[in-house]
Amino acid sequence: AKISAIVEVFQDLTQMQKELEENEQIAKDPEEDQEMRELAKEEVLRLKEEIANLQQKAKMLLIPKDPDDEKNTILEIRAGTGGDEAALFAANLYRMYSRFAESNRWKVEVMSSNSTGIGGFKEIVVSIEGKNVFSRLKYEAGTHRVQRVPQTETQGRVHTSAVTVAVLPEAEDIDVDINTGDLR
């Protein structure tokens, strides 16, 4: 099941290369009528383009996968610089990631949160479970910055706020044996 996509692309590629050879022979054959040769030439151009696309797809499928790609994810969003506005931005990011997870039919569960009185989050940690969650979210990690006139601003000035996002693969349970002789 893991390599079925690669096998399918390989079979399509083999079939198209066979069709390409046949059409190239028809296009070069002086005994064929002119209309058939023209059709074969057009087909050769189309097949070469499709073969190039399939070869690119095959290269992408053959890139080694990250062993954590299929794991569930712990997503942590923390408000940084910007005070209440950063907390509101953290809440916006949480809603965005939650909706993205829902659209992918992933399960989102809040593990812990520290909310502000105006609807923001100083920090929120969620568990996201589903198919290939980590592979889709791992590039979201880092600092996110927004420049906008906040709801909390009365004079209309633009503020810059920052939020950090950590995306961690869910850890596997491991058994640790501790020798009682090593304890004090």
PyMOL commands that set and color helices and strands:
alter all, ss='L'
color gray80, all
select helices_A, chain A and resi 4-28+34-62+83-103+133-140+180-182
alter helices_A, ss='H'
color red, helices_A
select strands_A, chain A and resi 73-79+107-115+121-129+142-148+159-169
alter strands_A, ss='S'
color yellow, strands_A
deselect
rebuild
show_as cartoon
